Amino acid sequence: MNGNPLSPVKPLKPGDKIGSLTILRKRSALKGHYAAVWICQCKCGVICEKNQISLRDKKLFHRCDECFSKSQVAHQKLLRLDAMYSEKSKEPGI
């Protein structure tokens, strides 16, 4: 059944862990919203709301916005360091 798009999907429930997030509870439905919204807690302690559709997407890294921002800053620093060292290695005599 793996790979079958019509195979049954395990329902989300409080206590489930998805990536860095632990599902706490389902938020009461808002008028006009298509998908359920879940209240989650990240491993860093931040409480956030995530859409059920995004929680089910296996291509995404599941974490809070703060952890995402920290990872983006670290990635940008790494790119700058990599560019700096690659420029130095191109200098003659090194």
OpenMM code with the backbone's topology and positions (N, CA, C; nanometers):
from openmm import Vec3, app, unit

residues = "MET ASN GLY ASN PRO LEU SER PRO VAL LYS PRO LEU LYS PRO GLY ASP LYS ILE GLY SER LEU THR ILE LEU ARG LYS ARG SER ALA LEU LYS GLY HIS TYR ALA ALA VAL TRP ILE CYS GLN CYS LYS CYS GLY VAL ILE CYS GLU LYS ASN GLN ILE SER LEU ARG ASP LYS LYS LEU PHE HIS ARG CYS ASP GLU CYS PHE SER LYS SER GLN VAL ALA HIS GLN LYS LEU LEU ARG LEU ASP ALA MET TYR SER GLU LYS SER LYS GLU PRO GLY ILE".split()
positions = [
    Vec3(0.0805, -0.1201, 0.0000),
    Vec3(0.0000, 0.0000, 0.0000),
    Vec3(0.0846, 0.1262, 0.0000),
    Vec3(0.2135, 0.1151, 0.0276),
    Vec3(0.2975, 0.2349, 0.0255),
    Vec3(0.3029, 0.2920, -0.1144),
    Vec3(0.2909, 0.4217, -0.1240),
    Vec3(0.2930, 0.4879, -0.2524),
    Vec3(0.1547, 0.5030, -0.3138),
    Vec3(0.0555, 0.4373, -0.2584),
    Vec3(-0.0805, 0.4481, -0.3096),
    Vec3(-0.1421, 0.5775, -0.2580),
    Vec3(-0.1801, 0.6702, -0.3476),
    Vec3(-0.2351, 0.7982, -0.3020),
    Vec3(-0.3692, 0.7825, -0.2312),
    Vec3(-0.4357, 0.6695, -0.2476),
    Vec3(-0.5658, 0.6502, -0.1845),
    Vec3(-0.5566, 0.5701, -0.0549),
    Vec3(-0.4337, 0.5373, -0.0104),
    Vec3(-0.4194, 0.4611, 0.1134),
    Vec3(-0.4650, 0.5479, 0.2310),
    Vec3(-0.5185, 0.4858, 0.3359),
    Vec3(-0.5698, 0.5636, 0.4493),
    Vec3(-0.4583, 0.6420, 0.5182),
    Vec3(-0.4923, 0.7618, 0.5633),
    Vec3(-0.3965, 0.8494, 0.6301),
    Vec3(-0.4214, 0.8414, 0.7802),
    Vec3(-0.3138, 0.8233, 0.8561),
    Vec3(-0.3255, 0.8171, 1.0012),
    Vec3(-0.3707, 0.9546, 1.0521),
    Vec3(-0.4775, 0.9606, 1.1310),
    Vec3(-0.5241, 1.0910, 1.1808),
    Vec3(-0.4257, 1.1507, 1.2800),
    Vec3(-0.4163, 1.2834, 1.2799),
    Vec3(-0.3314, 1.3525, 1.3762),
    Vec3(-0.4023, 1.3548, 1.5107),
    Vec3(-0.3238, 1.3462, 1.6185),
    Vec3(-0.3823, 1.3529, 1.7517),
    Vec3(-0.2816, 1.4160, 1.8477),
    Vec3(-0.3290, 1.4722, 1.9583),
    Vec3(-0.2370, 1.5316, 2.0562),
    Vec3(-0.1328, 1.4293, 2.1025),
    Vec3(-0.0095, 1.4778, 2.1135),
    Vec3(0.1017, 1.3915, 2.1545),
    Vec3(0.1852, 1.3418, 2.0379),
    Vec3(0.1313, 1.3490, 1.9161),
    Vec3(0.2077, 1.3080, 1.7983),
    Vec3(0.3267, 1.4017, 1.7795),
    Vec3(0.4387, 1.3460, 1.7385),
    Vec3(0.5584, 1.4262, 1.7089),
    Vec3(0.5807, 1.4256, 1.5586),
    Vec3(0.5956, 1.5463, 1.5046),
    Vec3(0.6226, 1.5634, 1.3621),
    Vec3(0.7409, 1.6584, 1.3517),
    Vec3(0.8551, 1.6061, 1.3122),
    Vec3(0.9762, 1.6875, 1.3072),
    Vec3(1.0127, 1.7347, 1.4475),
    Vec3(1.0293, 1.8666, 1.4641),
    Vec3(1.0612, 1.9254, 1.5946),
    Vec3(0.9357, 1.9614, 1.6735),
    Vec3(0.8192, 1.9361, 1.6168),
    Vec3(0.6934, 1.9781, 1.6788),
    Vec3(0.6214, 1.8632, 1.7472),
    Vec3(0.5590, 1.8941, 1.8592),
    Vec3(0.4692, 1.8014, 1.9276),
    Vec3(0.3308, 1.8634, 1.9227),
    Vec3(0.2342, 1.7876, 1.8745),
    Vec3(0.0979, 1.8391, 1.8643),
    Vec3(0.0363, 1.8436, 2.0037),
    Vec3(-0.0185, 1.9620, 2.0398),
    Vec3(-0.0816, 1.9786, 2.1703),
    Vec3(-0.2332, 1.9609, 2.1616),
    Vec3(-0.2953, 2.0353, 2.0691),
    Vec3(-0.4414, 2.0273, 2.0556),
    Vec3(-0.4848, 2.0893, 1.9225),
    Vec3(-0.6069, 2.0607, 1.8866),
    Vec3(-0.6657, 2.1161, 1.7653),
    Vec3(-0.7355, 2.2467, 1.8021),
    Vec3(-0.7085, 2.3507, 1.7259),
    Vec3(-0.7730, 2.4791, 1.7509),
    Vec3(-0.9165, 2.4736, 1.7012),
    Vec3(-1.0038, 2.5440, 1.7673),
    Vec3(-1.1429, 2.5459, 1.7223),
    Vec3(-1.1488, 2.6030, 1.5812),
    Vec3(-1.2360, 2.5474, 1.5016),
    Vec3(-1.2440, 2.5821, 1.3597),
    Vec3(-1.2828, 2.7287, 1.3409),
    Vec3(-1.2205, 2.7913, 1.2449),
    Vec3(-1.2547, 2.9275, 1.2082),
    Vec3(-1.3396, 2.9242, 1.0817),
    Vec3(-1.4331, 3.0109, 1.0738),
    Vec3(-1.5225, 3.0154, 0.9585),
    Vec3(-1.4425, 3.0475, 0.8324),
    Vec3(-1.4651, 2.9707, 0.7292),
    Vec3(-1.3991, 2.9958, 0.6016),
    Vec3(-1.2656, 2.9261, 0.5843),
    Vec3(-1.2178, 2.8546, 0.6862),
    Vec3(-1.0900, 2.7846, 0.6744),
    Vec3(-1.1134, 2.6425, 0.6253),
    Vec3(-1.0322, 2.6020, 0.5311),
    Vec3(-1.0475, 2.4700, 0.4703),
    Vec3(-0.9884, 2.3597, 0.5564),
    Vec3(-0.8677, 2.3807, 0.6052),
    Vec3(-0.7963, 2.2758, 0.6787),
    Vec3(-0.7935, 2.3074, 0.8280),
    Vec3(-0.7834, 2.2031, 0.9067),
    Vec3(-0.7735, 2.2185, 1.0520),
    Vec3(-0.6410, 2.2846, 1.0887),
    Vec3(-0.6414, 2.3558, 1.1995),
    Vec3(-0.5203, 2.4184, 1.2509),
    Vec3(-0.4898, 2.3553, 1.3862),
    Vec3(-0.3636, 2.3187, 1.4055),
    Vec3(-0.3199, 2.2516, 1.5278),
    Vec3(-0.2265, 2.3419, 1.6065),
    Vec3(-0.2417, 2.3408, 1.7385),
    Vec3(-0.1508, 2.4112, 1.8283),
    Vec3(-0.0384, 2.3116, 1.8579),
    Vec3(0.0860, 2.3549, 1.8318),
    Vec3(0.2022, 2.2667, 1.8478),
    Vec3(0.3062, 2.3340, 1.9361),
    Vec3(0.3946, 2.2527, 1.9933),
    Vec3(0.5071, 2.3049, 2.0691),
    Vec3(0.6350, 2.2532, 2.0065),
    Vec3(0.7249, 2.3457, 1.9772),
    Vec3(0.8543, 2.3109, 1.9185),
    Vec3(0.9457, 2.2583, 2.0292),
    Vec3(1.0506, 2.1878, 1.9908),
    Vec3(1.1440, 2.1349, 2.0910),
    Vec3(1.2161, 2.2469, 2.1659),
    Vec3(1.2177, 2.3694, 2.1088),
    Vec3(1.2790, 2.4837, 2.1775),
    Vec3(1.1842, 2.5445, 2.2805),
    Vec3(1.0559, 2.5002, 2.2809),
    Vec3(0.9593, 2.5482, 2.3795),
    Vec3(0.8564, 2.6456, 2.3259),
    Vec3(0.8737, 2.6932, 2.2045),
    Vec3(0.7820, 2.7898, 2.1455),
    Vec3(0.6515, 2.7203, 2.1046),
    Vec3(0.5387, 2.7843, 2.1362),
    Vec3(0.4075, 2.7346, 2.0963),
    Vec3(0.3714, 2.8023, 1.9638),
    Vec3(0.3261, 2.7238, 1.8662),
    Vec3(0.2917, 2.7795, 1.7356),
    Vec3(0.1683, 2.7093, 1.6793),
    Vec3(0.1113, 2.7681, 1.5767),
    Vec3(-0.0031, 2.7094, 1.5079),
    Vec3(0.0424, 2.6619, 1.3709),
    Vec3(0.0023, 2.5419, 1.3342),
    Vec3(0.0380, 2.4863, 1.2042),
    Vec3(-0.0861, 2.4306, 1.1362),
    Vec3(-0.0936, 2.4508, 1.0084),
    Vec3(-0.2021, 2.4011, 0.9252),
    Vec3(-0.1863, 2.2499, 0.9080),
    Vec3(-0.2968, 2.1773, 0.9115),
    Vec3(-0.2916, 2.0316, 0.8987),
    Vec3(-0.2286, 1.9885, 0.7665),
    Vec3(-0.2541, 2.0628, 0.6608),
    Vec3(-0.1979, 2.0284, 0.5295),
    Vec3(-0.0452, 2.0353, 0.5339),
    Vec3(0.0087, 2.1409, 0.5960),
    Vec3(0.1553, 2.1524, 0.6020),
    Vec3(0.2152, 2.0479, 0.6964),
    Vec3(0.1432, 2.0113, 0.8033),
    Vec3(0.1941, 1.9080, 0.8936),
    Vec3(0.2038, 1.7727, 0.8244),
    Vec3(0.1178, 1.7482, 0.7285),
    Vec3(0.1183, 1.6203, 0.6572),
    Vec3(0.2184, 1.6175, 0.5409),
    Vec3(0.2737, 1.7329, 0.5033),
    Vec3(0.3669, 1.7397, 0.3908),
    Vec3(0.5036, 1.6877, 0.4348),
    Vec3(0.5431, 1.5737, 0.3825),
    Vec3(0.6686, 1.5104, 0.4229),
    Vec3(0.7913, 1.5814, 0.3659),
    Vec3(0.7737, 1.6739, 0.2718),
    Vec3(0.8865, 1.7454, 0.2122),
    Vec3(0.9322, 1.8623, 0.2983),
    Vec3(0.8505, 1.9032, 0.3963),
    Vec3(0.8819, 2.0199, 0.4784),
    Vec3(0.9574, 1.9804, 0.6043),
    Vec3(1.0400, 2.0743, 0.6549),
    Vec3(1.1013, 2.0594, 0.7864),
    Vec3(1.0023, 2.1206, 0.8841),
    Vec3(0.9592, 2.0445, 0.9813),
    Vec3(0.8573, 2.0918, 1.0739),
    Vec3(0.9232, 2.1483, 1.1988),
    Vec3(0.9130, 2.2807, 1.2133),
    Vec3(0.9697, 2.3521, 1.3268),
    Vec3(0.8987, 2.4858, 1.3401),
    Vec3(0.9240, 2.5574, 1.4492),
    Vec3(0.8611, 2.6879, 1.4693),
    Vec3(0.9318, 2.7934, 1.3841),
    Vec3(0.8713, 2.9119, 1.3761),
    Vec3(0.9293, 3.0193, 1.2949),
    Vec3(1.0630, 3.0671, 1.3499),
    Vec3(1.0780, 3.0658, 1.4827),
    Vec3(1.2043, 3.1101, 1.5422),
    Vec3(1.3189, 3.0158, 1.5053),
    Vec3(1.2942, 2.8851, 1.5126),
    Vec3(1.3979, 2.7877, 1.4746),
    Vec3(1.4286, 2.7987, 1.3253),
    Vec3(1.3270, 2.8255, 1.2441),
    Vec3(1.3489, 2.8436, 1.1011),
    Vec3(1.4374, 2.9648, 1.0765),
    Vec3(1.4081, 3.0764, 1.1451),
    Vec3(1.4876, 3.1982, 1.1279),
    Vec3(1.6323, 3.1758, 1.1694),
    Vec3(1.6521, 3.1054, 1.2825),
    Vec3(1.7891, 3.0769, 1.3278),
    Vec3(1.8641, 2.9923, 1.2260),
    Vec3(1.7968, 2.8961, 1.1661),
    Vec3(1.8639, 2.8109, 1.0682),
    Vec3(1.8978, 2.8905, 0.9422),
    Vec3(1.8113, 2.9853, 0.9053),
    Vec3(1.8382, 3.0686, 0.7880),
    Vec3(1.9588, 3.1582, 0.8123),
    Vec3(1.9690, 3.2174, 0.9327),
    Vec3(2.0824, 3.3034, 0.9665),
    Vec3(2.2112, 3.2213, 0.9639),
    Vec3(2.2084, 3.1025, 1.0218),
    Vec3(2.3274, 3.0164, 1.0228),
    Vec3(2.3670, 2.9783, 0.8805),
    Vec3(2.2688, 2.9495, 0.7970),
    Vec3(2.2972, 2.9132, 0.6578),
    Vec3(2.3605, 3.0300, 0.5831),
    Vec3(2.3102, 3.1529, 0.6044),
    Vec3(2.3667, 3.2703, 0.5382),
    Vec3(2.5109, 3.2947, 0.5823),
    Vec3(2.5391, 3.2758, 0.7135),
    Vec3(2.6766, 3.2921, 0.7631),
    Vec3(2.7690, 3.1891, 0.6991),
    Vec3(2.7217, 3.0672, 0.6866),
    Vec3(2.8004, 2.9608, 0.6245),
    Vec3(2.8301, 2.9946, 0.4783),
    Vec3(2.7313, 3.0468, 0.4062),
    Vec3(2.7532, 3.0849, 0.2663),
    Vec3(2.8562, 3.1965, 0.2554),
    Vec3(2.8501, 3.2952, 0.3483),
    Vec3(2.9467, 3.4050, 0.3446),
    Vec3(3.0881, 3.3546, 0.3732),
    Vec3(3.1013, 3.2657, 0.4727),
    Vec3(3.2331, 3.2095, 0.5039),
    Vec3(3.2872, 3.1291, 0.3862),
    Vec3(3.2023, 3.0517, 0.3244),
    Vec3(3.2428, 2.9710, 0.2104),
    Vec3(3.2902, 3.0611, 0.0961),
    Vec3(3.2188, 3.1692, 0.0707),
    Vec3(3.2577, 3.2628, -0.0354),
    Vec3(3.3897, 3.3309, -0.0010),
    Vec3(3.4081, 3.3673, 0.1251),
    Vec3(3.5300, 3.4346, 0.1676),
    Vec3(3.6520, 3.3432, 0.1491),
    Vec3(3.6402, 3.2172, 0.1900),
    Vec3(3.7533, 3.1248, 0.1776),
    Vec3(3.7781, 3.0839, 0.0323),
    Vec3(3.6739, 3.0781, -0.0478),
    Vec3(3.6969, 3.0432, -0.1882),
    Vec3(3.7655, 3.1589, -0.2605),
    Vec3(3.7393, 3.2849, -0.2212),
    Vec3(3.8078, 3.4002, -0.2806),
    Vec3(3.9554, 3.3993, -0.2416),
    Vec3(3.9843, 3.3663, -0.1150),
    Vec3(4.1231, 3.3635, -0.0675),
    Vec3(4.2036, 3.2556, -0.1401),
    Vec3(4.1398, 3.1441, -0.1686),
    Vec3(4.2129, 3.0366, -0.2345),
    Vec3(4.2441, 3.0703, -0.3797),
    Vec3(4.1734, 3.1683, -0.4364),
    Vec3(4.1978, 3.2088, -0.5755),
    Vec3(4.3119, 3.3105, -0.5864),
    Vec3(4.3536, 3.3691, -0.4706),
    Vec3(4.4608, 3.4680, -0.4734),
    Vec3(4.5933, 3.4019, -0.5121),
    Vec3(4.6721, 3.4661, -0.5955),
    Vec3(4.8006, 3.4069, -0.6332),
    Vec3(4.8959, 3.3992, -0.5135),
    Vec3(4.9717, 3.2944, -0.5078),
    Vec3(5.0714, 3.2802, -0.4023),
    Vec3(5.0193, 3.2118, -0.2768),
    Vec3(4.8956, 3.1697, -0.2770),
    Vec3(4.8404, 3.1012, -0.1595),
    Vec3(4.8145, 2.9568, -0.1934),
] * unit.nanometer
topology = app.Topology()
chain = topology.addChain("A")
for resn in residues:
    res = topology.addResidue(resn, chain)
    for name in ("N", "CA", "C"):
        topology.addAtom(name, app.Element.getBySymbol(name[0]), res)
